[in-house]
Amino acid sequence: MKAALVESPGRVSLTTVPDPAPGPRQVVVDVAACGLCGTDLHILEGEFAPTLPVVPGHEFAGEVVGVGSEVSEVAVGDRVAVDPSLYCYECRYCRTGHNNLCERWAAIGVTTAGGAAEYAVAPVANCVKLPEHVRTQDAALIEPLSCAVRGYDVLKSQLGSHVLVYGSGTMGLMMLELAKRTGAASVDVLDLNEERLATARRLGCSAAAATADELDRPQGWDLVVDATGNAAAIQDGIGRVAKAGTFLQFGVSDYATTATIEPYKIYNQEITITGSMAVLHSYERAAELFAGGLLDPEIFISDRLPLDEYPRAIEQFAAGKGRKIVVVP
């Protein structure tokens, strides 16, 4: 089968690999669409994936075309979205319900072959059937949405909160949609990319600007979400949190990124600084929200490119052009 392959840091190509075969509790998925994500850029840079080469792609959906000998939950022909998370279920973190912090954490498309290929293998337990009205080509959005749902679990947001989101790429826009759905009093969005800000306005943010100084909220925001991973945005965002407010590090930074905090201010104003790592008990809920129309795929997906153009797609994504880019085998 045809697949994208990250061969070594900075090097990605199209190649041919053997067709996958399912284990007893696995299925083979004929991939309909695979989304690109910031994590894919980190993998391309040699981060996150413990070994290269690897077939990337952790945001994907498709049709089941093969099932293992012990699979009864799905059948050939079922359309599914796939949670890429792979846990050991044995370590201290798994046993205390923090599977996303698993000591042996792994993921399809990160540590094992993923969905940037014609076919992918997944545990049947990770497959969520799609209702008839959901297009398989759109369901690659469920995985990033499940990360956003996890972020809101961490935030424990209250009705009437004032929210500030840094970044209006896919993840920032998803946080915007969740903030609206969870009863925020206002949701402001910041980005240096005017085209992306236009999308945030289209989705109904309260205000959109290049910097927080352009917005009239001197007392700060109850909830501040960084969806960029950018050091300057993070540093600015920490300083925009209102008293008793929360800063969520949601965007993925590179390993070297740092920020400065003011311990007395955090103590005196009871500010919470927290993070959200990937997916935790949120994939099925994201699938339900997606099926219920939380996201408009025609707005969120800006480009659908053939798998043959994966190197160009990842280059376009790295340049910040468009919103969600998916490749279609």
Buried (B, 14 or more C-beta within 10 A) or exposed (E): BBBBBBEEEEEBEBBEBEEBEBBEBBBBBBBBBBBBBBBBBBBBBEEBBEEBBBBBBBBBBBBBBBBBEEBEEBEEEBBBBBBBBBBBEEBEBBEEEBBBBBEEBBBBBBBBBBBBBBBBBBBBEBBBBBEEEBEBBBBBBBBBBBBBBBBBBBBEBEEEBBBBBBBBBBBBBBBBBBBBEBEBEBBBBBBBBEEBBEBBEEBEBBBBBEEBEEBEBEEBBBBBBBBBBBBEBBBBBBBBBBEEBBBBBBBBBEEEBEBEEEEEBBEEBEBBBEEBBBBBEBBBBBBBBBBEEBBEBEBBBBBBBEBBBBEEBBEBBBEEBBBBBBBBB
